[in-house]
Amino acid sequence: MLIDSYQRKLNYLRLSITDRCNFNCVYCMPHGMRFKLAHEDILTYEEFLVIARAAVSEGVTKIRLTGGEPLVRKNLIKFITDLSELPSPPELCLTTNGLLLDDLADDLYKAGISRINISLDSLDPDNFKSITGHDEFDRVWRGMETALSRGFKQVKLNTVVIRGHNDHELADFARLSLDRPLEVRFIEYMPMGTVGYWSQDKFVSNAEMKESLAPLGALTPVESGNGDGPASKFRLPGAKGLVGLISPVTQHFCSSCNRLRLTADGKIRLCLHSNQEVDIKTPLRSGASEAELAAFLRRAVINKPQRHHLDQSLDHPSNRAMNLIGG
């Protein structure tokens, strides 16, 4: 088992398989952001698979594929199939912006993806374009509807709430849970990377979000299941789906964190908001065996921080933008 010095069992690995994205969201990778990893610096699928196999041998039971946008990387379906065939195969999940989901949902399901998170920050096509830089709302909407019609265990919408951009749309988002088996999750806006877009006046707390949902009726708390993640879950009266509130800033959930992140360029990121990273690509490309990589992971997790300190100071964001970490 991967157990850190605070006795947290780390059984959830997030693989950022690319830093590329087909959107240019204002808070993540806006137009004009030119930095991209060189292709030779990005791990191959074979390298990701070796690390994943070592992680699974150490008790990892859930792997999520992220990006950038994971669906833009070629031959993804074959990689997912390979992950599904690992010894003691982990649960396979994917986070996407949904642009290519309508075309790929069937293949993703057949390859072994069980849960899909769709990042969607506006339900208004014009506002969607202003946030993402692309006039593609209808295509993303089709992708969500297609995913809901397939056999995925769970489909979630992730909405980063930013004052002045989409905070007026929360009730509209929450209503989606009324007639769909969808979990709509509102996430506090976090300072990430060097994009320079984050500011305190754009921040909306979960408490304020909850107040804005009050006109829809009572939010009945719903107990989270095993592996459901950090959201506080609620159900609106008569709703088929759920509403989730994720508060990484105002009510951190570090004490129960079970996550490790592997960046596209081969760094183990021990905490989303810590700039501490451990280079696993060098030993991997130097010929380390699976057993040696497993031992490397056991040593690395000892240094996972006890917690982040966003609730104390928002002045020191991560040194990487979200597209380079994978969320």
Secondary structure as the mmCIF struct_conf table of DSSP 4:
data_model
#
loop_
_struct_conf.conf_type_id
_struct_conf.id
_struct_conf.beg_label_comp_id
_struct_conf.beg_label_asym_id
_struct_conf.beg_label_seq_id
_struct_conf.end_label_comp_id
_struct_conf.end_label_asym_id
_struct_conf.end_label_seq_id
STRN STRN1 ILE A 3 ILE A 3
TURN_TY1_P TURN_TY1_P1 SER A 5 TYR A 6
STRN STRN2 LYS A 9 LYS A 9
STRN STRN3 TYR A 12 SER A 16
BEND BEND1 ASP A 19 ASP A 19
BEND BEND2 ASN A 22 ASN A 22
TURN_TY1_P TURN_TY1_P2 VAL A 26 CYS A 28
BEND BEND3 MET A 29 MET A 29
TURN_TY1_P TURN_TY1_P3 HIS A 31 GLY A 32
HELX_RH_3T_P HELX_RH_3T_P1 HIS A 39 ASP A 41
BEND BEND4 ILE A 42 ILE A 42
HELX_LH_PP_P HELX_LH_PP_P1 LEU A 43 THR A 44
HELX_RH_AL_P HELX_RH_AL_P1 TYR A 45 SER A 57
TURN_TY1_P TURN_TY1_P4 GLU A 58 GLY A 59
STRN STRN4 LYS A 62 THR A 66
BEND BEND5 GLY A 67 GLY A 68
HELX_RH_3T_P HELX_RH_3T_P2 PRO A 70 VAL A 72
BEND BEND6 ARG A 73 ARG A 73
TURN_TY1_P TURN_TY1_P5 LYS A 74 ASN A 75
HELX_RH_AL_P HELX_RH_AL_P2 LEU A 76 SER A 84
TURN_TY1_P TURN_TY1_P6 GLU A 85 GLU A 85
BEND BEND7 LEU A 86 SER A 88
HELX_LH_PP_P HELX_LH_PP_P2 PRO A 89 PRO A 90
STRN STRN5 GLU A 91 THR A 96
BEND BEND8 GLY A 98 GLY A 98
TURN_TY1_P TURN_TY1_P7 LEU A 99 LEU A 100
HELX_RH_AL_P HELX_RH_AL_P3 LEU A 101 ALA A 111
TURN_TY1_P TURN_TY1_P8 GLY A 112 GLY A 112
STRN STRN6 ILE A 113 SER A 119
BEND BEND9 LEU A 123 ASP A 124
HELX_RH_AL_P HELX_RH_AL_P4 PRO A 125 THR A 132
BEND BEND10 GLY A 133 HIS A 134
HELX_RH_AL_P HELX_RH_AL_P5 PHE A 137 SER A 149
TURN_TY1_P TURN_TY1_P9 ARG A 150 GLY A 151
BEND BEND11 LYS A 153 LYS A 153
STRN STRN7 GLN A 154 VAL A 161
STRN STRN8 ILE A 162 ILE A 162
TURN_TY1_P TURN_TY1_P10 ARG A 163 ASN A 166
HELX_RH_3T_P HELX_RH_3T_P3 ASP A 167 GLU A 169
HELX_RH_AL_P HELX_RH_AL_P6 LEU A 170 ARG A 175
TURN_TY1_P TURN_TY1_P11 LEU A 176 LEU A 178
BEND BEND12 ASP A 179 PRO A 181
STRN STRN9 GLU A 183 GLU A 188
TURN_TY1_P TURN_TY1_P12 GLY A 193 THR A 194
HELX_RH_3T_P HELX_RH_3T_P4 GLN A 200 LYS A 202
STRN STRN10 PHE A 203 PHE A 203
HELX_RH_AL_P HELX_RH_AL_P7 ASN A 206 LEU A 213
HELX_RH_3T_P HELX_RH_3T_P5 ALA A 214 LEU A 216
STRN STRN11 THR A 220 VAL A 222
HELX_LH_PP_P HELX_LH_PP_P3 GLU A 223 GLY A 225
TURN_TY1_P TURN_TY1_P13 ASN A 226 GLY A 227
BEND BEND13 PRO A 230 PRO A 230
STRN STRN12 SER A 232 ARG A 235
TURN_TY1_P TURN_TY1_P14 PRO A 237 GLY A 238
BEND BEND14 LYS A 240 GLY A 241
STRN STRN13 LEU A 242 ILE A 246
TURN_TY1_P TURN_TY1_P15 PRO A 248 THR A 250
BEND BEND15 GLN A 251 GLN A 251
HELX_RH_3T_P HELX_RH_3T_P6 CYS A 254 SER A 256
STRN STRN14 ARG A 259 LEU A 262
TURN_TY1_P TURN_TY1_P16 ALA A 264 ASP A 265
BEND BEND16 GLY A 266 GLY A 266
STRN STRN15 LYS A 267 ARG A 269
BEND BEND17 LEU A 270 LEU A 270
TURN_TY1_P TURN_TY1_P17 LEU A 272 HIS A 273
STRN STRN16 GLU A 277 ASP A 279
HELX_RH_AL_P HELX_RH_AL_P8 LYS A 281 ARG A 285
TURN_TY1_P TURN_TY1_P18 SER A 286 GLY A 287
HELX_RH_AL_P HELX_RH_AL_P9 GLU A 290 VAL A 301
TURN_TY1_P TURN_TY1_P19 ILE A 302 ASN A 303
BEND BEND18 GLN A 306 GLN A 306
TURN_TY1_P TURN_TY1_P20 LEU A 310 GLN A 312
BEND BEND19 LEU A 314 HIS A 316
BEND BEND20 ASN A 319 ARG A 320
HELX_RH_AL_P HELX_RH_AL_P10 MET A 322 ILE A 325
TURN_TY1_P TURN_TY1_P21 GLY A 326 GLY A 326
#
